[in-house]
Structure formats: structure tokens, C-alpha cells
Amino acid sequence: MKQRLQFFAKAPEIMKAVSALNKAVEECGLEASLLHLIKLRASQINGCSYCVEMHSREARHDGETEQRLYLVSAWKESPLYSERERAAFAWTEAVTMIADGGVSDALYAETLEHFSEEELVKLTVAMGMINTWNRLCVSFHAMHPVSAAIAA
């Protein structure tokens, strides 16, 4: 797939702001392992190959197991995730697919059993961030290392 445009080059000021928010999410205090998993799950839902590849690679680099990465898309059926991770996955799916009915009161209450209100705000901003990246990468066909290797 041919890259449509380089969004950093075409709109550097707004991309600088996007990058600053991304840095804030990375440093917000939520576990890096959890952030990797939710970014991977949202990217799978959104069909963003660039982000799926990148976040699975980063998660492996930070010590995540291959098995847990393989099973992210089937997390509901896997015993490999903690209750906190399961709550984050459910929240991720609801927020990413918000047009499919929003976030129910039941899910909100269930998620608060595993996250403080402050953490839930941070988790939701993280969802907004990965969804922004997914939309940029999918819309403009971001070129990632897999594509570059194939094109060479």
C-alpha cells in the first residue's frame, strides 16, 4: 500500500501537539504493560497495521510474552490476563467503538472496581490518543517497517 502523505511533514505544528499529548499519556502513571495492551487492542479493532506492528514490537521489547500478545484479540476467552487488564480491554472496546452504544453504566461501574477515577480519565485519554494515531495511520497509509521491507 502506497503512503498517501507524511502527516508530520504536512502539519508539523498540530503533530507537535499530538506528540506532546502522546508523551503525557506515556508518562501518566498507568503501567506501561497495560498501555501496550490497550493500544494493541484498539489498533486491532481499527485495522491499523502500522500500530498493531509497532505496539506488539514495543510490548515484546518491554518484556511482554508472545502468547499474551497473540491472544489480545481473544482476551475474553483467555485466562492470561488480570482482572484489571480485562477491565481495561472492555473499556478500550467500548470507547473505541463508542458509536455502537456508548459506554454503559454497568461497564463504568465495573471498570471503577479496577481503576480509580483519576486512572479512568487517564485510560480514556490513552484511548483517545491511540484512536487518533490509528486514524492518522489508516487514513494516510502510514509506511511501517514491514511495508518498507517488502517495498525494498
N, C-alpha and C positions, 0 to 999 in steps of 0.2 A: 504494500500500500504506500503510495507516494505521500510524503508530508505536504500538507497544504500551505502552511506558513509557520514561521517561528515566532510564537506569541511573545516571547521575551524581547525579541528584537523589534517587533512592530508596536508594542505598547509597554516600553520599559518602566514608566512611572507607575502604572497600575500593577504591573507584575512585581515591582519592588514592594508595594503594599501587600500583595498576596503573599510574597515570600516572608515578609515580616510577620504576618498572621500565622503562617505555617511554622515559623520559628517559635512563636509564642505557644502554639499548640504542642510542639515538641518539648517545650520546657515547662509545661503547665503542671507537672507533678503526677500525672497519670503514668502508670507503668509503661515503659517502652514496649514490652512484650504485648500488652493489651492494645496499644496504639497500632502496632504492626498488624495484629489480627483483625481489628475492625477496619483498617484501611484495606486490607486484602479482601475482606468480605464485601465491603461497599464497592470495590473495584470489580469484583466478580459480578455483582448484581448489575452494575453499569456497563459491563462488557468492555472495560478499559484494559487492553492487553499490556500497554505500557506500564500502568500502575500495578497490575497483577504481578508482572515480572519483577518490577522494582521492589515492591513490598515483600514479596516472598524471598527475594535475594537478600534484602536488608534484614529480614527476620532470621534467616539462616545464619547470616553473619553475626547476629546478636545472640545466637545460641538456640533458636527455636528448632524443634525437630522436624524432619521431613514429614513424618507421619501426621503430626498435628497440622502442618501446612496443607497436606493433601486433603485432610478431612474438614477444612474450614467450610467448604460449600455444603457439607453434610453434617454440620455441627449438632443438629438436633438429634441425630442418630448415634453420635459418637460419645463414648464415656471419657474422652481425653481432656475435656475442658471443665474448668471450675465453675461453680455457680455464678461467680462474678463475671467470668468470661461469657457464660451463657446469657446472662442478663445484658451484657454489652452487645452480643450478637443480635439478640431480639430487638434491642433499642436501635442498633445500626440498621437493621432491615426496615423497621417502621419509619425511621427518619429518612432513610434513602428513598423509600417508596411511599413518601408521605401523601401523595395523591391517591393512593389506594385505600384511604380511610383514616388517615392521620394516625395519631398516637393515642391509643385508648387509655381511659382512666385506669383500667386494670394493669396494663403494661407499665404505666407511670408508677403505680404503687409497687408493683413487683420489682421494678428497677431500683426504686428507692430503698429496697431491702438490702441492696448490694453496693449502692453508691450514695454518698452524701449529696445534698442539693448542690453544693459547690462542684463536686465531681461530675454531677449530671449536666451541669451547664458546660463544663469543660469537655465532656464526652460529646455533647451536642454540637459544640463549636468544632470539635475534631471531625464530626460527621459532615458539617458544612464545608470544612476545608477539603476533605478528600473528595467530596462531591464536586467542588469547584475544580480541583485538579482533573478529575475524571472527565468533566465536561470540556475542559480545555484540550485535553489529550485526545479524546474521542472526536471532537468537532474538527480539530486541525490535524488529525492523524499524526500525532507526535511520533517521531522516529526514536525507537529504543534500540538497545544493543542487539537484540535478536534480529530486528529488521536490518540493521546496519551490517550484521554479519552475513545475512542472506544476500543483501544487495552487492556485497563485495565480490 
